Amino acid sequence: MSGTDISHSEYVGGLFRHHYGWLCERLRRYSGVSAEDIAAEVFAQLLASPGVVPIREPRALLTTIAQRLLYQFWRRRKLEQRFFDGLHEDFDVHQISPEDGAQALEALQAVDVSLDSLPKQVKATFLLSQINGLTYPQIAAELGICQRSVSVYMTKAFTRCMRA
């Protein structure tokens, strides 16, 4: 570990000591989330970032990072709920082992993360097809694009999902 790495760690450690309690208190107003887990992840991301320079308004930065993490948490929870709702419709949930359910959920999260890196239009096309069950002509009409674009976007999305 170089001197730069130590000073970076010390700086983030100082931010943690001064602002962790405040951030946890701020996050507690959101029900259904672990304020401590979200706050810890905020500081873990800061620690992993390359050389955080002295921050003029640390609470503003911490709040921004925490909000992004909250949005990701809520989106993931909504995705999980849709997944489990689909399982209830398609299968007798008691027939699915906890291990199989956990593996399926892990795969679903990997797909979600990979879709996030796609352009908005490609992701929207994929979700309209797979979640809403729309046909290519319906998707084209919904998004105001041609059917050829729908086909190209679906290929990109499926390719990305297969990599995940």
Buried (B, 14 or more C-beta within 10 A) or exposed (E): EEEEEEEBEEBBEEBBEEBBEBBBEBBBEBEEBBBEEBBBBBBEBBBEEEEBEEEEEBBEBBBEBBBEBBEBBEEBEEBBEEBBEEBEEEEEEEEEEEEEBEEBBEEBBEBBEBBEEBEEBBBBBBBBBBEEEBEBEBBBEBBEBEBEBBBBBBEBBEEBBEEB
